[in-house]
């Protein structure tokens, strides 16, 4: 478990400092050296355009992890706002908001993201939009559930009687209770976002081509599977290691929170 | 029971209408000129404004939003998906062909998932914390972290390229389905193993078990009559999520293995901007998804009467 936490910290550092460690320019094309095997000059070899795979992986960390962080944060904000609106807005608002949420959930998230990103055309912004718009529903459900359970608590009732506005109540009395559970949901969605970005990249609906994103690297590598199979291994390993580390960190967080609750 | 059932059905209808509206609104507002894309797909190059305008007229893209929406929804109620805007052929036969490739694959993958996860979870819970258990948990954690498309590529690399045992691309023979089914099935197995394992462990902690044991009931009978139904509840709960995972995986896996199923149909329709095709896939997937979730809700209430009592 401790080793996985170390891996999670390493990932954060990788996202931040990875590009500085890259030995070459990740988009520099070097045709004479194309598809070279791993060796002293290129530690993990080069791709079909002679670009250094190690450098692309390290730069890719910033794109894949950074975009996943951004996307999971945007959907966290949307989902929490929607969920609290349902919990605080009364019965009609609750029904309308939750049926809207169900409509969004009536479709596998990644498939919806493929449709949206595909129709908007490849690009970083459409990727962010597609994955954020399809990723907020779980937060909304959790936020609404906890919000409804808080409604009858003494301090919330008193805050209402004291004339606090619903927005102030949401800010000061609901958000602090929501944070632990939402953080656990967030780790899961962070991992899902990494998978989503690489899936869209692999389908060619992801970030623009020269950008070294892990899924797009896999798409490039697939064509040369027979001649240089190793080229296909590295980006996949990077995705699996990141998702695994984040998932396990999320599990540990959930266990820690439920332990604390059962003790208090 | 009938009241809850009709409530669930009503909810499913509301949700499906919402999905249909959202889909149509999304496609209608998608950036880029669909008429131009269709004209490109049909006539290749050398497009004048005149040609694009004619295509726009023919594909019905020059109407206002609501008129177009009702023109789409009306026939949809009669299961008429309209004609492809690229080829002009009716959508349904082509859609049906692709479903006939996707549906068996999905079922076989679910079967593979269950066939792997059930014995693995039972074996793992024999001695919780033992090395079998730890291995099972580790495999399951890694399995949920592997993207389906990468697992598919690895399997192609091993079984099709290196060993040359199995075909990788296409869907001509049943052998072509082995690698895709393995890819999806292993993904399903990974998440199911976790759920079944924790379900069994939780059922073991139930306070009534020692009492039954002291009455002299055999461990086998306890497992069958008391632990299995308890462990089934969380499994049924996640079946909906499992289905979503399966549909997401199907899109990627079909593209990798070149199977002409729903996923390939969807991706090529998106690239060609063939809106009737995209809409048809979205509607079919949403109907399947909502129906299955509805069934799960019903089964859930049947196997665990406490839930029905709480909801009523």
Interface residues (C-beta under 8 A of the other chain):
Chain A: X99 X100 X102 X103 X104 X106 X107 X108 X109 X110 X111 X114 X115 X116 X118 X119 X120 X121 X191 X195 X198 X199 X202 X203 X205 X218 X222 X225 X226 X229 X232 X236 X239 X240 X243 X244 X247 X248
Chain B: X11 X14 X15 X16 X18 X19 X22 X26 X27 X30 X31 X32 X141 X142 X144 X145 X146 X147 X149 X150 X153 X154 X156 X157 X161 X243 X244 X245 X247 X248 X251 X252 X255 X256 X266 X267 X270 X271 X273 X278 X282 X285 X286 X289 X290
